Every structure is written in structure tokens, then in C-alpha cells.
Amino acid sequence: MYWELTLSSKGQLTIPKDMREALHLRPGDQVIYSVIDGQVVVTPKNVDFNDLAGMLGPAPKGPATLDDIDRSVLAAAGANVVDGTDYDEPDVAA
């Protein structure tokens, strides 16, 4: 699924309603824009960390602060798109 957006004269894009619904975005949610191999990748930053608690076991360096977690999320944003080793073709609209 893909959407065609038009950049405004102020450099803004409006995310269409059906795209917001597909990404489960709500007013106030943040997204990460990454440029990877000339492609713009938009990653929602709307993960509820309470759902992830304990999923990976104990932290190797002890408990992380919310700031530590935010920095890690920002650093990893879009990384799943870059790691295409399991795919024959990129999952990007041409």
C-alpha cells in the first residue's frame, strides 16, 4: 500500500487519514523521518513500553531510564528497513 503526498510551500506534508489509521497514529504521536538510500522512511514512535517490559529479560547494564530508552529508539528508527537481509526485494513503493 502506498500514498502520494504533496509537499506544501512551507515544506509540510499532511498524513492522509487512512495512512494514520494504518499506522495507528493519533494526534500528538511522534514519527521519525529517516533517509535511507535516497528513500524517506517514516517510522511511528508510538510503542507502549509497558507492553515490552521483560520481553528481552534483564537489562545487561541494569535498568534504563526513559531518556536512555528514547535515545535507543531514536538511534534504531528505520533500522528494520535498512536490514533487508531476509528479503529479496525492498518493501518500498517505486
Stockholm file with secondary structure:
# STOCKHOLM 1.0

chainA/1-94         MYWELTLSSKGQLTIPKDMREALHLRPGDQVIYSVIDGQVVVTPKNVDFNDLAGMLGPAPKGPATLDDIDRSVLAAAGANVVDGTDYDEPDVAA
#=GR chainA/1-94 SS CCCCCCCCTTSCCCCCHHHHHHTTCCTTCEEEEEEETTEEEEEEECCCGGGGTTTTCSCTTSCCCHHHHHHHHHHHTTHHHHCCTTCSSCSCCC
#=GC SS_cons        CCCCCCCCTTSCCCCCHHHHHHTTCCTTCEEEEEEETTEEEEEEECCCGGGGTTTTCSCTTSCCCHHHHHHHHHHHTTHHHHCCTTCSSCSCCC
//
